[in-house]
């Protein structure tokens, strides 16, 4: 009886979170899954069409197959692992220095991730501005590397590379802080025992002691890297100023969903795209769990 009372009290304390989670996560996901099997233009009632949206995505949507899917894979493979590795290395290096400079440097590294997307885009838009007053063009003109300004943000040749640079610059978020906390909380006696057992250099120390000792933080950082990578895909639209991006050079899943959902009002088709994106994030998160999750 007493145990059941404690369980019921625990559920009462959890109820606000469970209610919010259901309202803002579970219900929207279920609605999106349902709408993905319908033809819905936000005005008329949804009309059930089965798997037609999914079939159209993979057989009729040339933009998706030729640009969106390859761009998304390229962006995710570079920004996700790249930002994750950089976060870990910076966290490890900061852990080797005294507390005061570490705190200052950690704040400097973390601060770009706190910047609002619009403000961050304004800063980088000025840097990559296509006229001669843009910082990059001004430097290159002054040094004689170019004879006329380059339209960095409107050029299909450069847009994806700029998106990757900006995303990596802003990817040191809570995952980076979690890794820093994980490195700092490792018992130093483990390192001493490791060197007694034969570890002879820093690389072996990282592989055999540091990473295994902070698997929960590594898992959290991996999941956050996956989520952040797909969220930051909207940078192409913010930087270039239009959706779709010039010649679809920066078009990724997030942009494609926004294009169909908010511009064309084809909510059923956009929902199908969002479900595919959700499945992709889930698969990558499970892969991260396999790598860093606790083995029973």
Secondary structure, DSSP 4 states (H G I P E B T S, - for coil): -HHHHHHHHHHHHHHHHHHHHIIIIIHHHHHHHHHTTEE--SSSPPEE-TTHHHHHHHHT-HHIIIIIHHHHHHHHHHHHHHHHHHHHHHHHHHTTS-HHHHHHHHHHHHHHHHS-HHHHHHHHHHHT-SSTTSHHHHHHHHHTS-SS---GGG-TTTHHHHHHHHHHHT--SHHHHHHHHHHHTS-HHHHHHHHHTT--SHHHHIIIIIHHHTHHHHHHHHHHHHHHHHHGGGHHHHHHSSSSPGGGTT--HHHHHHIIIIIS--HHHHHHHHHHHHHHHHHHHHHHHHHHSPP-
